Amino acid sequence: MAETRKRLLALLETPLAKRLLEDDRVMKVLIGIVGARGKVKKATDRRVAAIAKRLKLATAAEVSDLRRTIEELENRIAAKDA
């Protein structure tokens, strides 16, 4: 991943890339791609959550909430014991 990032940064420093990034049309396309990626991720997350619910599985968000609740309860118990 680090190597890919280095290559990308080097590519962005080329004169051609700089000219392309100055073009409003290119920037609009790039912004659209980034937006589409976010929409696909949200849609996928919703579908996974729906399937998990049907299978009665906990989602990552539910597990995270449960962990947070457990930590809060442990802190309350520790405070009462102190």
N, C-alpha and C positions, 0 to 999 in steps of 0.2 A: 504494500500500500504506500509506503514512504517513497519507494522508487517511482511509482506511478505519479505521485504528487510532484516529485521533483521534475519529472518529464513534462507534466502539464504546465508547471510554472515556467520552465524553460521555453516551452512552446508559446506561451502567452507573451513572452518578451520579444518574439520575432516581429519584424516590421509588418508582415502580412496580418498577423493576429491583431496587432494594434490598430491597423486600418479597419479591419473587420469589426472590432469592438467599438469603433467610433461611428459605425453605420447604424442609424436608428432602426432600420429594418432587421438587422442581425440581432440587435439588443432585444427587440420585441419578440423575436423567435426564441431567444434564449430565456427570456422571462416567462414566455408561454410554456417552454419545456419544464422549467422549474415548477411552475404552477401545476402543470399536469402531473408531475411526479408526486406532488403533495396530495392532489385529488385521488390519485390511484392508491396511495398509501392509506388515506382515510377510508376509502371504500373497502380496501382489503381488510383493514383493521375491523371495520363494522361487520364484514362477512365472517371473519374468524371469531369475533365475539358472539355472533348469532349461532354459529355452529357449536362453539363451546357451551353456550347456554342450552342448546338442544341436547347435547351429550352430558349435561350436568357437570361440566368441567369448570374449574375456576379460571378466570382470565388473569393475565399478568397484573392488570389494574386491581382486580379484586384481591389477589395475593398481596400486592403492595399495601392496600388498605388494611388488610388483616394484620400484616406485620406491624404497621404503624399503630394500630389499636392495641396489639399485644405489648408493644414497647411502652405505650402510654399507661397501660394497666400495671406493667412491671414498675414503672416509675412511681405510680401512686402507692403501690405496696411498699416500695423501698422508702418512700417518704413517711408512711405511717409507722414503719418499723424503726425509723431513726429517732 
